[in-house]
Amino acid sequence: MALVLGFVVGNITGSKTPAEPGSDVAAEPGSNAPGGPMADAERLPVGNSPVLGPANALATVVIFSDYQCPFCSRVEETLQRLRREYPNDVRFVWKDNPLPFHDKATPAAEAAREAFAQGGNTKFWAMHDLLFQNQQHLDRADLERYATQLGLNMTRFRAALDGHTHNAVIERDKTLATAVSAQGTPNFFINGTNLVGAQPYEKFKELVDAVLARARTIQPRSQVYAQMVRDPITAPGAAPTPPSQPQAPQRQEDPNAVYRVPVGTSPVQGPANALVTVVVFSDFQCPFCSRVETTLHNLRTRYGNDIRFVWKNEPLPFHDKARPAAQLAMEAYAQGGAAKFWAAHDLMFENQQHLDRADLDRYATQLGLNMARYNAAMTGNTHDAEINADHALAQQVEANGTPHFFINGRRLVGAQPEDAFVRIIDEVKTKAEEMIRTVPGTTRANVYERTIANGATGTVYLPGGAAPAPAAQNDQPDENRVYTVRPNPRAPFFGGANARVVIEHFSDYQCPFCSRVGPQVAQIRERYGDRVKFVWRDYPLPFHNNAMLAAEAAQEAFAQRGNAGFWRFHDALFENQQHIERADLETLATTQGLDMTRFRAALDNHTHQARIRDDMAAADATGAQIGTPAFFIAGKFVAGALPFEEFQRRIDAALAAPAH
């Protein structure tokens, strides 16, 4: 029996207009819960997701689920019971996490999201119930029947499913699931405390009661959710660490370490010969980034010509308006230099609750931008390459979360008080002045570059203590561990079809590091020939908006022209990495003589997407910390664009190892 959540909403709202997408359902009649809606949480945001229950409920249950998952269906009755027994104290938030091996889960999620777009929470939960009640019937014809039953606009509904209108939202939910380690479905977070699987009602009740007990002690009420997600309670029954076996102290980052964070061509505010350079990784939708802006303004006033600020875009995947806002800012920069960029920056932080496309258009007009150029940039995502390059740099220096600062290379994390900035700024300013006095050739103009020239690119730790947990570090993994990689016998490859040593290469056509490793791959091909089998596996990252379609295009080249055609198309994609939108892919396919009727049909129908997602699932199933590029050489994991000599060492070792 599935939970009839939509029916409950219908009874609550009566004849009222359905809630707009993203709005919370108002507190029900008779609710004794005072106060306005809950402030959102940064780590686990409600955002614009479908919601059921009072906006001011003390307990928020975030549900990561999959419409085709039998365990997700099984737990629905338990959620219904929670809804009945805690009508004023619990709200439910839906996040999509369709698993790659459930072929009907993503279309079902798209159908529910279109119901949400047309009819708000009421229509969403009604569609949700129909999908779970009819879990064995999720084909396209079934989805259309449910949409008709709910009275949806069928022209819009079919267009949404044909055009995959809601895929970006679903992908953001999946990215968030990964970020909070919500592996598998169903997966729940109750005010930030994780509960995994289709647990019995008693388990949910025990945790909800513990959450409510803590929530009732927090004032103001509106901060309950945000505060508890930041500092969640331990689930009842979780085993504490035995006192007789205390954990070794974790290694601490060296607070004085200097990291190599180049200015590049990023927007700058302040003189080029400033003694202190503050590199800011930020997100226009992040409330903590907004909060720190006053502090940064005060620092500009305090240090004058001795300080400059460098902006790096780091739009977080669960902030749906952050990337378009970054596009506007970078287009302002392209049209009017730093002055226009910072004017756009200020406008968006001053109006952070208003970052929809119509708002951005209004700001562009207010800034006096060329609107034809602006609209082309927004429609074509012209500045994705710059935004993605900033993100890649953030990953490289492990700038996790926003805001994140490097002050003459010294790391400072979060919306810290002004004193925390001043302490580091005064230290590095003194060191810069000393370098100019004592190191020949050092001037104000080059002191920053000289300061960071030998800086670290990975976290520097103080001696002693235990190593960080594997999931919290980006260090190269144990090179002797052998992983099991589910093979794809239909994948493109070069080298010997029956070679004893197989290299599985997971990559993304929009990833700058994947492009950078191209020469090493070419050297592997030339040096080892048929002695190895080098297998291409797709792993398009969710924040690379052109990567999936590029992978589909390359797979269609493979379908039409085999390995030779695939590698020609592959090479051309990386040679033109800044130009891989749909029109570019079609031009490339035409140039390479592909059958364009077949090619367009494959992209329109996403013919190869299931195979690509299967590759992604195979990578995730290894348990390795997958980024791109990633390699498994005879099962041993290698991360990143390493020098050829390092690949050679590992391949030679695999070839020399005895056969099993």
ZAKE-12853 format. One line per 8 residues: number of its first residue (from 1); for each residue x, y, z of C-alpha. Coordinates in Angstrom, 2 decimals. Example, Ala and Ser with C-alpha at 12.3 -4.5 7.8 and 13.67 -1.06 7.14 Angstrom:
BEGIN
1 = 12.30 -4.50 7.80 | 13.67 -1.06 7.14
END
This chain:
BEGIN
1 = 0.00 0.00 0.00 | 1.49 3.36 -1.01 | 1.22 6.55 0.99 | -1.59 8.77 -0.32 | 0.25 11.99 0.44 | -1.29 13.92 -2.45 | -4.79 13.07 -1.16 | -3.88 14.48 2.22
9 = -2.69 17.72 0.62 | -5.90 17.95 -1.34 | -7.94 17.75 1.88 | -5.75 20.34 3.57 | -5.86 22.87 0.75 | -9.51 22.31 -0.13 | -10.48 24.66 -2.94 | -7.43 26.88 -2.58
17 = -5.13 27.43 -5.54 | -2.37 24.81 -5.62 | 0.91 25.93 -4.09 | 3.48 27.25 -6.52 | 6.46 24.97 -7.15 | 8.91 25.29 -4.31 | 6.49 26.77 -1.82 | 5.83 25.03 1.48
25 = 2.30 23.98 2.27 | 0.96 26.41 4.83 | 0.40 25.32 8.41 | -2.87 23.40 8.53 | -5.98 24.72 10.18 | -5.85 23.98 13.85 | -2.06 23.91 13.96 | -0.78 25.20 17.26
33 = 2.71 25.75 15.86 | 3.49 29.48 16.01 | 5.89 31.44 13.89 | 6.82 31.66 10.23 | 8.52 29.13 7.96 | 11.84 27.50 8.76 | 15.11 29.01 7.62 | 16.81 26.71 5.15
41 = 19.99 24.71 5.75 | 23.12 25.01 3.65 | 24.27 21.38 3.80 | 20.85 19.85 3.18 | 18.65 22.55 1.66 | 14.92 22.22 1.12 | 15.33 24.66 -1.74 | 12.59 24.46 -4.34
49 = 11.77 20.80 -3.74 | 8.24 19.44 -3.31 | 7.12 19.76 0.32 | 4.26 18.29 2.33 | 3.43 19.52 5.81 | 3.53 22.78 7.76 | 6.22 25.23 6.72 | 7.09 25.72 10.40
57 = 7.20 22.02 11.35 | 9.89 21.25 13.94 | 11.03 18.07 12.14 | 11.90 18.00 8.44 | 12.20 14.59 6.77 | 14.23 14.85 3.55 | 13.51 11.79 1.41 | 15.93 10.58 -1.28
65 = 13.89 8.09 -3.25 | 13.29 6.26 -6.56 | 9.85 5.47 -8.00 | 10.96 2.06 -9.28 | 12.67 0.95 -6.07 | 10.65 -1.72 -4.21 | 12.11 -0.69 -0.85 | 11.00 2.91 -1.47
73 = 7.49 1.66 -2.10 | 7.59 -0.50 1.02 | 8.42 2.43 3.33 | 5.58 4.64 2.07 | 3.06 3.18 4.55 | 5.45 4.03 7.40 | 5.66 7.63 6.16 | 1.87 7.78 5.99
81 = 1.69 6.76 9.64 | 4.21 9.46 10.60 | 2.08 11.96 8.75 | -1.02 10.91 10.72 | 0.63 10.85 14.14 | 2.69 14.07 13.82 | 0.39 16.31 11.72 | 1.79 19.61 12.99
89 = 5.36 18.65 13.78 | 6.67 16.90 10.66 | 7.08 17.99 7.05 | 8.34 15.86 4.18 | 10.71 17.06 1.44 | 11.15 15.02 -1.75 | 14.53 14.63 -3.48 | 14.89 12.48 -6.60
97 = 17.58 9.83 -6.67 | 16.67 7.48 -9.56 | 19.16 4.62 -9.57 | 20.94 3.95 -12.87 | 19.79 0.34 -13.14 | 16.11 1.32 -12.82 | 15.33 2.24 -16.42 | 11.88 3.68 -15.66
105 = 12.82 5.66 -12.56 | 14.09 8.80 -14.31 | 11.07 9.16 -16.67 | 8.81 8.68 -13.64 | 10.72 11.39 -11.77 | 10.38 13.69 -14.79 | 6.61 13.05 -14.84 | 6.28 13.94 -11.15
113 = 8.39 17.07 -11.61 | 6.17 18.21 -14.49 | 3.13 17.66 -12.29 | 4.89 19.88 -9.72 | 5.59 22.52 -12.37 | 1.95 22.60 -13.45 | 0.17 22.24 -10.14 | 2.59 22.77 -7.28
121 = 2.74 20.50 -4.27 | -0.85 19.26 -4.68 | -0.32 17.82 -8.15 | 3.17 16.57 -7.31 | 2.09 14.42 -4.37 | -0.93 13.16 -6.30 | 1.39 12.01 -9.11 | 3.81 10.60 -6.51
129 = 1.02 8.45 -5.08 | -0.09 7.19 -8.47 | 3.46 6.21 -9.38 | 3.98 4.20 -6.19 | 0.50 2.66 -6.33 | 1.26 1.46 -9.89 | 4.97 0.74 -9.53 | 4.88 -2.14 -12.04
137 = 3.39 0.16 -14.69 | 5.79 3.05 -15.33 | 6.09 2.96 -19.12 | 5.56 6.15 -21.12 | 1.94 5.26 -21.91 | 1.30 4.72 -18.19 | 2.81 8.09 -17.29 | 0.62 9.83 -19.85
145 = -2.45 8.06 -18.46 | -1.66 9.27 -14.92 | -1.11 12.82 -16.19 | -4.50 12.75 -17.94 | -6.10 11.39 -14.77 | -4.67 14.36 -12.82 | -5.91 16.87 -15.38 | -2.47 18.06 -16.45
153 = -1.92 20.03 -19.66 | -0.89 17.15 -21.91 | 0.89 19.25 -24.51 | 3.16 20.64 -21.82 | 3.49 17.22 -20.19 | 4.60 15.46 -23.38 | 6.99 18.29 -24.26 | 8.56 18.09 -20.79
161 = 9.18 14.35 -21.09 | 10.37 14.57 -24.72 | 12.73 17.46 -23.97 | 13.84 16.19 -20.54 | 12.90 19.59 -19.15 | 13.38 18.55 -15.53 | 16.60 16.56 -15.88 | 18.74 19.39 -14.49
169 = 16.69 19.48 -11.25 | 16.85 15.70 -10.91 | 20.61 15.74 -11.48 | 21.02 18.40 -8.79 | 19.16 16.16 -6.34 | 21.43 13.25 -7.27 | 24.51 15.43 -6.80 | 23.24 16.49 -3.38
177 = 22.65 12.83 -2.50 | 26.28 12.11 -3.31 | 27.46 15.14 -1.35 | 25.66 14.00 1.83 | 26.57 10.32 1.28 | 22.96 9.26 0.70 | 23.89 6.05 -1.07 | 21.05 3.81 -2.17
185 = 17.32 4.31 -1.73 | 15.31 5.03 0.28 | 17.49 7.33 2.35 | 16.20 9.83 4.92 | 17.58 12.81 6.82 | 15.48 13.96 9.78 | 16.73 17.45 10.71 | 20.06 16.30 9.30
193 = 20.31 12.92 11.05 | 20.57 10.05 8.57 | 18.29 7.03 8.61 | 18.94 4.51 5.84 | 16.51 2.08 4.26 | 12.93 0.90 4.71 | 13.15 0.79 8.48 | 10.15 -0.19 10.67
201 = 7.91 2.56 11.99 | 9.42 2.25 15.48 | 12.84 3.32 14.18 | 11.39 6.44 12.57 | 9.33 7.28 15.64 | 12.33 6.91 17.94 | 14.39 9.30 15.83 | 11.54 11.78 15.28
209 = 10.87 11.94 19.03 | 14.56 12.55 19.76 | 14.69 15.25 17.07 | 11.57 16.96 18.41 | 12.91 16.93 21.97 | 16.01 18.79 20.81 | 14.07 21.06 18.44 | 11.79 22.34 21.20
217 = 14.80 23.77 23.04 | 15.91 25.96 20.11 | 14.88 29.59 19.80 | 13.86 31.23 17.61 | 11.78 28.42 16.18 | 12.56 29.48 12.62 | 16.21 28.44 13.10 | 15.48 24.86 14.19
225 = 16.09 23.17 10.85 | 19.20 25.14 9.88 | 20.77 24.74 13.32 | 20.07 21.03 13.66 | 21.38 20.23 10.17 | 24.59 22.02 11.10 | 24.76 20.05 14.34 | 22.56 16.95 13.97
233 = 21.80 14.65 16.86 | 23.14 11.10 16.94 | 20.49 8.59 15.94 | 19.14 6.70 18.98 | 20.80 3.34 19.30 | 23.93 4.36 17.40 | 26.89 2.80 19.14 | 29.28 5.37 20.64
241 = 33.00 4.88 20.43 | 34.02 2.65 23.37 | 35.86 4.70 26.02 | 38.55 2.02 26.23 | 39.38 2.48 22.54 | 39.54 6.22 21.93 | 40.02 7.28 18.34 | 43.41 8.62 17.42
249 = 43.37 12.40 17.02 | 42.80 13.43 13.41 | 45.56 15.17 11.55 | 45.14 18.93 11.52 | 45.72 21.14 8.52 | 48.75 23.39 8.82 | 47.23 26.87 9.32 | 50.38 28.50 7.92
257 = 50.49 26.47 4.70 | 50.58 28.48 1.48 | 48.58 27.18 -1.50 | 49.15 27.90 -5.17 | 46.00 29.74 -6.26 | 46.68 31.78 -9.41 | 44.83 34.98 -10.26 | 44.57 34.05 -13.93
265 = 42.08 36.15 -15.90 | 39.52 36.35 -13.09 | 37.78 39.61 -12.06 | 39.95 41.65 -9.70 | 39.14 44.54 -7.38 | 42.09 46.52 -6.10 | 45.53 47.43 -7.49 | 47.65 44.85 -9.28
273 = 50.59 45.73 -7.00 | 48.71 45.22 -3.74 | 50.72 43.55 -0.98 | 47.83 41.21 -0.12 | 45.73 39.20 -2.57 | 42.50 37.59 -1.35 | 41.14 34.93 -3.69 | 37.43 34.41 -3.04
281 = 35.62 31.21 -4.07 | 31.96 32.15 -3.81 | 28.37 31.46 -4.91 | 25.79 34.19 -5.56 | 22.98 32.11 -3.99 | 24.90 31.06 -0.86 | 23.60 32.88 2.25 | 26.99 32.61 3.97
289 = 28.68 34.23 0.97 | 26.22 37.10 1.22 | 26.81 37.39 4.94 | 30.58 37.86 4.55 | 30.28 40.65 1.96 | 30.07 43.36 4.64 | 33.31 42.06 6.13 | 35.04 42.15 2.74
297 = 33.84 45.73 2.21 | 35.28 46.71 5.59 | 38.61 45.11 4.66 | 38.76 47.15 1.43 | 38.26 50.30 3.45 | 40.76 49.24 6.11 | 43.66 48.26 3.83 | 43.10 50.51 0.81
305 = 45.70 50.01 -1.90 | 47.42 47.24 0.04 | 44.67 44.70 -0.72 | 43.02 43.25 -3.82 | 40.23 40.71 -4.19 | 40.03 38.04 -6.89 | 36.68 36.41 -7.67 | 36.42 32.70 -8.49
313 = 33.01 31.18 -9.29 | 32.00 28.14 -7.27 | 28.22 27.75 -7.81 | 27.18 24.82 -5.63 | 25.17 22.11 -7.42 | 22.16 22.39 -5.11 | 21.83 26.16 -5.68 | 19.79 26.18 -8.88
321 = 20.11 29.93 -9.45 | 23.83 30.24 -8.71 | 25.17 29.20 -12.11 | 22.88 31.51 -14.15 | 23.88 34.32 -11.78 | 27.54 33.51 -12.43 | 26.81 33.59 -16.18 | 25.41 37.11 -15.84
329 = 28.38 38.28 -13.78 | 30.89 36.88 -16.28 | 29.01 38.40 -19.22 | 29.10 41.76 -17.43 | 32.86 41.21 -17.06 | 33.19 40.36 -20.76 | 31.31 43.50 -21.80 | 32.55 46.02 -19.28
337 = 35.56 44.64 -17.46 | 36.01 44.61 -13.70 | 33.81 47.65 -13.12 | 30.75 46.00 -14.67 | 31.52 42.67 -13.00 | 31.63 44.12 -9.51 | 28.50 46.19 -10.17 | 26.70 42.97 -11.18
345 = 28.21 41.21 -8.14 | 26.84 43.87 -5.79 | 23.39 43.85 -7.39 | 23.00 40.11 -7.02 | 24.14 39.95 -3.42 | 21.87 42.89 -2.57 | 18.97 41.02 -4.16 | 19.92 37.44 -3.33
353 = 16.32 36.27 -2.96 | 15.59 37.45 -6.52 | 17.84 35.56 -8.93 | 15.31 34.14 -11.39 | 15.96 34.72 -15.09 | 13.58 37.68 -15.20 | 15.51 39.26 -12.31 | 18.84 38.68 -14.04
361 = 17.46 40.25 -17.23 | 16.43 43.30 -15.23 | 19.89 43.62 -13.66 | 21.53 43.32 -17.08 | 19.37 46.19 -18.35 | 20.13 48.22 -15.23 | 23.87 47.65 -15.84 | 23.56 48.91 -19.40
369 = 24.71 45.66 -20.99 | 24.26 44.93 -24.68 | 21.13 42.82 -24.33 | 21.56 40.89 -27.56 | 25.00 39.74 -26.41 | 23.70 39.10 -22.90 | 20.77 36.95 -24.09 | 23.07 34.96 -26.38
377 = 25.47 34.37 -23.48 | 22.72 33.20 -21.15 | 21.06 30.96 -23.72 | 24.33 29.49 -24.93 | 26.04 29.27 -21.51 | 28.93 31.16 -23.07 | 30.91 31.42 -19.85 | 30.68 27.80 -18.74
385 = 34.35 27.24 -19.57 | 35.48 29.99 -17.17 | 33.06 28.90 -14.44 | 34.10 25.26 -14.80 | 37.78 26.22 -14.74 | 37.21 28.01 -11.42 | 35.45 24.91 -10.08 | 38.34 22.71 -11.23
393 = 40.78 24.99 -9.41 | 38.60 24.80 -6.28 | 38.75 21.00 -6.45 | 42.50 21.07 -6.96 | 43.14 23.17 -3.83 | 40.32 21.41 -1.94 | 38.23 24.54 -1.51 | 35.19 22.61 -0.37
401 = 32.14 24.73 0.34 | 31.57 28.47 0.09 | 32.72 31.04 0.89 | 36.35 29.92 0.80 | 39.34 32.28 0.85 | 43.07 32.17 0.15 | 44.93 35.19 1.56 | 48.35 35.33 -0.12
409 = 47.83 31.58 -0.37 | 46.74 31.07 3.26 | 43.40 29.25 3.61 | 40.45 30.70 5.52 | 37.11 28.89 5.38 | 33.63 30.29 5.84 | 31.96 33.58 6.78 | 34.47 34.33 9.52
417 = 34.37 37.50 11.63 | 36.51 40.43 10.50 | 39.13 39.77 13.18 | 39.93 36.37 11.67 | 40.69 38.01 8.32 | 42.69 40.84 9.90 | 44.94 38.44 11.79 | 45.99 36.60 8.62
425 = 46.13 39.72 6.46 | 48.46 41.49 8.90 | 50.74 38.43 8.99 | 51.00 38.00 5.22 | 51.32 41.75 4.63 | 54.32 41.85 6.95 | 55.88 38.86 5.13 | 55.29 40.51 1.76
433 = 57.02 43.69 2.91 | 59.92 41.60 4.20 | 60.25 39.76 0.86 | 60.39 43.04 -1.02 | 63.16 44.26 1.29 | 65.24 41.10 1.39 | 64.65 39.01 -1.78 | 66.32 40.46 -4.88
441 = 63.94 41.15 -7.73 | 60.82 41.09 -5.57 | 58.50 44.06 -6.08 | 54.97 44.89 -5.12 | 53.95 43.91 -8.65 | 55.28 40.35 -8.36 | 55.20 39.62 -4.64 | 52.00 37.54 -4.87
449 = 53.24 35.33 -7.71 | 56.51 34.78 -5.87 | 54.70 34.02 -2.62 | 52.57 31.26 -4.15 | 55.12 29.99 -6.70 | 55.98 26.92 -4.64 | 52.63 26.68 -2.90 | 50.82 23.41 -2.25
457 = 47.96 22.10 -4.39 | 46.70 19.57 -1.83 | 46.02 19.92 1.87 | 49.14 20.30 4.03 | 48.87 18.66 7.45 | 50.73 19.17 10.68 | 52.83 16.19 11.85 | 51.17 13.57 14.07
465 = 47.63 12.30 14.41 | 45.70 9.88 12.29 | 45.24 10.37 8.59 | 41.92 11.87 7.53 | 39.15 9.49 6.57 | 39.41 8.47 2.93 | 36.24 10.28 1.95 | 37.56 13.54 3.37
473 = 40.81 13.69 1.48 | 41.90 13.86 -2.13 | 45.27 12.20 -1.68 | 46.25 9.55 -4.22 | 44.72 6.27 -3.01 | 46.64 3.14 -2.04 | 48.10 2.12 -5.37 | 48.28 -1.55 -4.43
481 = 44.59 -1.97 -3.73 | 42.80 -3.89 -6.47 | 39.24 -2.79 -7.23 | 36.54 -4.74 -9.03 | 35.36 -2.80 -12.08 | 32.24 -4.16 -13.73 | 33.27 -4.55 -17.40 | 31.43 -3.12 -20.36
489 = 32.14 -5.54 -23.22 | 30.58 -3.10 -25.70 | 32.78 -0.15 -24.74 | 35.14 1.55 -27.23 | 38.80 0.56 -26.83 | 42.20 0.52 -28.45 | 45.02 -2.00 -28.11 | 44.79 -5.76 -27.90
497 = 41.25 -7.10 -27.58 | 42.55 -10.01 -25.49 | 45.41 -8.22 -23.74 | 46.14 -9.44 -20.22 | 46.38 -5.89 -18.80 | 43.18 -3.84 -19.12 | 43.06 -0.11 -18.41 | 39.57 1.21 -17.68
505 = 39.52 4.99 -18.26 | 36.57 7.01 -16.83 | 36.38 10.48 -18.33 | 34.27 13.56 -19.15 | 34.50 15.52 -22.41 | 34.02 18.87 -20.66 | 36.57 18.28 -17.88 | 39.76 20.36 -18.35
513 = 41.87 17.76 -16.54 | 40.56 15.05 -18.88 | 41.71 17.15 -21.80 | 45.08 17.66 -20.15 | 45.70 13.90 -19.89 | 45.22 13.42 -23.65 | 48.96 13.42 -24.50 | 49.62 10.75 -21.86
521 = 46.86 8.56 -23.35 | 48.41 8.99 -26.80 | 51.80 7.95 -25.40 | 50.26 4.85 -23.81 | 48.79 3.90 -27.16 | 52.07 4.40 -28.99 | 54.30 2.68 -26.43 | 52.22 -0.36 -25.50
529 = 50.27 -1.18 -28.66 | 48.48 -4.54 -28.31 | 50.07 -5.34 -24.95 | 47.28 -3.49 -23.16 | 43.58 -2.99 -23.79 | 42.65 0.65 -23.12 | 38.88 0.92 -22.56 | 36.89 4.17 -22.65
537 = 34.20 4.53 -19.95 | 31.91 7.57 -19.74 | 31.61 9.54 -16.51 | 30.05 12.94 -17.37 | 29.99 15.07 -14.22 | 26.59 16.63 -13.37 | 27.91 20.20 -13.24 | 29.28 19.93 -16.81
545 = 26.10 20.74 -18.69 | 27.38 19.69 -22.14 | 29.25 16.55 -21.08 | 26.37 14.07 -21.21 | 25.26 15.08 -24.71 | 28.86 14.98 -25.93 | 29.17 11.45 -24.55 | 25.96 10.44 -26.34
553 = 27.32 11.89 -29.59 | 30.59 9.97 -29.27 | 28.71 6.76 -28.54 | 26.64 7.28 -31.69 | 29.87 7.75 -33.66 | 30.97 4.41 -32.16 | 27.64 2.78 -33.13 | 28.03 3.95 -36.72
561 = 31.79 3.67 -37.28 | 33.19 1.36 -34.61 | 36.38 1.98 -32.63 | 38.09 3.99 -35.35 | 35.12 6.32 -35.73 | 34.75 6.65 -31.98 | 38.35 7.70 -31.37 | 38.23 10.23 -34.24
569 = 35.13 11.79 -32.70 | 36.64 11.57 -29.19 | 39.80 13.39 -30.28 | 37.82 16.11 -32.06 | 35.69 16.71 -28.95 | 38.75 17.30 -26.79 | 40.38 19.46 -29.47 | 37.26 21.67 -29.44
577 = 36.35 21.37 -25.77 | 34.93 24.89 -25.57 | 32.52 24.12 -28.42 | 30.51 20.99 -27.65 | 26.93 22.24 -27.68 | 24.30 20.51 -29.83 | 25.01 22.57 -32.96 | 28.75 21.91 -32.58
585 = 28.15 18.17 -32.23 | 26.07 18.12 -35.40 | 28.73 20.07 -37.31 | 31.37 17.63 -36.15 | 29.23 14.62 -37.09 | 28.65 16.08 -40.55 | 32.37 16.72 -40.99 | 33.14 13.13 -40.08
593 = 30.58 11.76 -42.51 | 28.13 10.24 -40.05 | 24.55 9.41 -41.04 | 22.89 12.59 -39.77 | 19.36 11.16 -39.61 | 20.59 8.44 -37.28 | 22.83 10.87 -35.38 | 20.06 13.38 -34.67
601 = 17.62 10.63 -33.71 | 20.15 9.17 -31.26 | 20.60 12.55 -29.55 | 16.88 13.41 -29.61 | 15.94 10.05 -28.12 | 18.97 9.77 -25.81 | 19.59 6.35 -27.31 | 22.94 5.85 -25.58
609 = 22.22 7.47 -22.21 | 21.41 4.20 -20.43 | 24.79 2.75 -21.47 | 26.56 5.91 -20.27 | 24.78 5.82 -16.92 | 25.70 2.16 -16.60 | 29.37 3.16 -16.93 | 28.85 5.78 -14.22
617 = 27.21 3.22 -11.95 | 30.08 0.79 -12.56 | 32.57 3.45 -11.46 | 30.58 4.35 -8.35 | 30.19 0.68 -7.44 | 33.97 0.25 -7.16 | 34.04 2.23 -3.92 | 36.92 4.38 -5.19
625 = 36.74 8.15 -4.79 | 35.86 8.81 -8.41 | 36.59 12.11 -10.10 | 37.77 12.67 -13.66 | 39.98 11.58 -15.20 | 40.17 8.22 -13.39 | 41.97 5.03 -14.41 | 41.95 1.45 -13.24
633 = 45.15 -0.27 -14.42 | 44.62 -4.01 -13.94 | 42.16 -3.00 -11.22 | 44.51 -0.58 -9.45 | 43.13 2.95 -9.16 | 44.95 6.01 -10.51 | 43.35 9.44 -10.10 | 44.09 12.52 -12.15
641 = 46.21 13.75 -15.04 | 49.53 12.31 -13.85 | 52.76 12.55 -15.87 | 53.33 9.80 -18.44 | 56.24 8.43 -16.41 | 53.84 7.62 -13.58 | 51.47 5.78 -15.91 | 54.44 3.95 -17.43
649 = 55.64 2.81 -14.01 | 52.25 1.38 -13.11 | 51.58 -0.23 -16.49 | 55.04 -1.83 -16.53 | 54.39 -3.22 -13.05 | 51.07 -4.68 -14.19 | 52.69 -6.27 -17.26 | 55.48 -7.75 -15.13
657 = 53.10 -9.19 -12.53 | 52.44 -12.94 -12.81 | 49.27 -13.91 -14.63 | 46.39 -15.13 -12.46
END
